[in-house]
Amino acid sequence: MLATRWEPWTELNRLSREMDRLFSRGGNAINSVTGVGTFPALNVWGDNDNLYAEAELPGFALDDLEIYVIGNQLTIKGERRPPEHDGGTWHRQERGYGKFSRMIELPGDIDADRVSAELNNGVLHVTLPKCEAVKPRRIEVTSN
Amino acid sequence: MSSTTMTTANQDVNKQTERSEMSNGQSHRPTFQPRFDIWEGDEELVLYGDIPGVKSDDLEINFENRQLTIHGKVGRHHDGEGYLYSEYGVGDFQRTFTIGEAINSEAISAELHDGVLTLHLPKSDAAKPRRIEVKTS
C-alpha cells in the first residue's frame, strides 16, 4: 500500500484535470485535426533576431515530435505512450498519455528554413529566426 | 476515461507551487510537485515521474523510514518578464511518498531518460506474495 500526505493542492489539481478533460475543446479527434490544444504549456520570448519557444515534454524523443512553421504559426504535435506492464496494480496515474497537437501564433513571420529544435532532458527548445522583413530596423534621422 | 489525451491546460496550476522560504534571506525559488505513476507488481514497485530539465547529477533520491524523497534541481530560471507566452513556471521538483510495503532498500535502482525518472523498488522477501501449497493427507 502506498500513501502520501494529504495535500489539498493535489486534490484540486486532480479536479482541475478532470474538468480539463471534460471541457477540452471538442475532445481528442477534433484537437488533432484543427491543431487547437492546450498541451504543452509554452514559454515564448524573443530578441532582435529570434523568437524562442520552450516546452516541457518529458518522455518524448525528437522522433516522437513533429514541429511545423508556416508563416507566423508554430505547430507542435506528438504522442507519448504509457509504460506497459502485465498484471499488477496502478496505484497512481498522474502523467498524461496520448496524442497532442498545439498551434500558436507568433507576432511576426518566421524564416521556416532556419528553424532549429533541440530536446534536452525532456525540455524542448525551438529557435525561430525572424524573417528579415519583420526584424526591427533602426532608422537614421538626418537633418539638412 | 478511455484514451486520455494530454489535456494539461495550465501546468502552472497543475504543478503546484510552494515557494520555499529560506531563512537565510536567499531569494525565493519555486518548487513544483512532479507527477508520478506508480505500479505495483508481485516483485517490485515501479515509479515513473516527470521531471523535465533535471540532469542525473542534480537529482537526489533518499529512502529512509519508509519515506521516499525525490528532489531534482533545475538550473535554468524563468522570471516571466518580457515573455510573449508564459504558461509554466520553472523551478525545482520535490515529492515525498510514504511506502507501506517492505522494500529491499539496498536494491533500489533509478534511471533518468528524457526527463522521466524510473525508480524500481524491489520488495523484500517478506512482502512478496507466497503461494501456500495445500497438502492432502
Interface residues (C-beta under 8 A of the other chain):
Chain A: M1 L2 A3 T4 R5 E7 W9 T10 N13 S16 R17 D20 R21 S24 G27 N28 N31 G37 T38 F39 P40 A41 L42 N43 V44 W45 G46 L51 A53 E56 L57 P58 G59 F60 A61 R80 P82 P83 H85 G87 G88 T89 W90 H91 R92 Q93 E94 R95 G96 Y97 G98 K99 F100 I104 L106 P107 L119 N120 N121 G122 V123
Chain B: M1 S3 T4 T5 M6 T7 T8 A9 N10 Q11 D12 V13 N14 Q16 Q33 R35 F36 D37 I38 W39 E40 G41 D42 L45 V46 Y48 G49 D50 I51 P52 G53 V54 K55 H78 G82 Y83 L84 Y85 S86 E87 Y88 V90 T96 F97 T98 I99 G100 E101 L112 H113 D114 G115 V116
